[in-house]
Amino acid sequence: MMKRKFKNLASIMLVSMIMLISGISLQAQQRGHQGPPSTPSDDQIEKMVEDLSKELNLTEDQEKQVSEKYFAHFEDVEKKMKAGRPNRTEMESMKTDFEKEVKLLLTDEQKKLYEAYLKKQNHSRPQRRNK
């Protein structure tokens, strides 16, 4: 009788350990998927600029200049990421500088629309939890 209880207890302990290890492993895998998002493809960049152009009523010349800024920015981001994982502060600084460059191409009214557009884009992205 005592052996049977011991075997049952040992089985329960073994199953519990397996579940614990599986949970830790799954959590580690999920964390491994975090990190900076991949840079957009050329088609995705073109779509971003097209959407922005519609939202801000850009002229043809403005759209061309904004497109050049977008492609240059994401090329810089790609280079940074290939050189090693850049820190958050560095990436935020690049983003801020990029947004300032785009704003230089816009009229005052378009700048207001751009600010609203950026807020809308930031709210539509899933937020990361600080760990």
Summary of the structure (lengths in Angstrom):
residues: 131
radius of gyration: 24.6
end to end distance: 48.4
largest distance: 87.2
contacts: 276
relative contact order: 0.08
helix: 78%
strand: 0%
